[in-house]
């Protein structure tokens, strides 16, 4: 976590990154000790609201759903329910 003061401001600002998301803002405090406490609370809040493990990537079959396997000249087409049509593939 970085705590700093811009030259044209009397308030301290904070900046940190949690799981690739950047957080930054003003603490609205002029004293460094109080600004650090506020910035620490914001960091803790950001860490609580993130998932500690990365989410499982979707499987290609789940993304395709019930779209046909083949590609026709008109593009991908959806198979009707219960259809045995292969979309032009034999």
N, C-alpha and C positions, 0 to 999 in steps of 0.2 A: 504494500500500500504506500502511496506517495501522498504526502501532505505538503502543500505549498501555498504561497501567497502571490497573487498577480501584482504587478507594480502599480496598477491603477485602482486597486481595491484594498479595503481594510479587512476583508474577511478571508479566512483560510479556505482552501479548496482541497478536495481529495480526488484521487484517481486510482483505480485498481481494476484488475481483470479476473473474472471467475469463469472457468470453463469456456474460455474464448469470447465471452461477452464483456465489453468494456463498460465500466461504471465510472462516472465522474460528476462532480457537482460542488456546490458551495455548502459549507457547514453553517454559514450565517453566524460564525463566532469570530471574535477578534483575539481571543486568548488561545495559545497553541495547545494547552492541556485539554481544555474543553473541546476544541476542534478535533483533537485526536480521539476523544471519547465518542463523539458523534460519528466520525468516520469509521471507527471500529464497530459501532452498532450497525451502520449501513453495510459494512462488509459481512458481518454475521447474518444479517437479514438476507443478503444476496446469496450467501452460501446455503442457508436453510431452504431457499426456494429453488434450488437446482437439484437435479437428479444425480446422485453420486456415481452411478454407472451409466454408460452410454446406452441409448435405446437400441434394441435389436433391429437391424436393417430389414426391410420387407423382402420377402422371397419373390423372385420374378413371377412365379405362378400366381401369387396373390395380387400382383399388380395387373397381370393380364386378365384376370377374372374369367369371364366366359367369352372373350374375344376369340375369333378363329385363329388358327395357327398360321394359315397361309395369307399371303398378301396378294390381292387382286389388282387389276389396273386401276380400280377406283379407290384403292387404299384398303385399310383394315376394315373388316365388317364383322358385326356381331352375329354369332350363331343363334338361331331361334332355339328355344328350350326344347330339349329332346331331339334335336336334329342330328343327323349323321353326316351332314355336309362337311366337307373338308376345306372349303374355301379355295378350290382350284388345285389342291394337291392330291395326287393319286398315289 
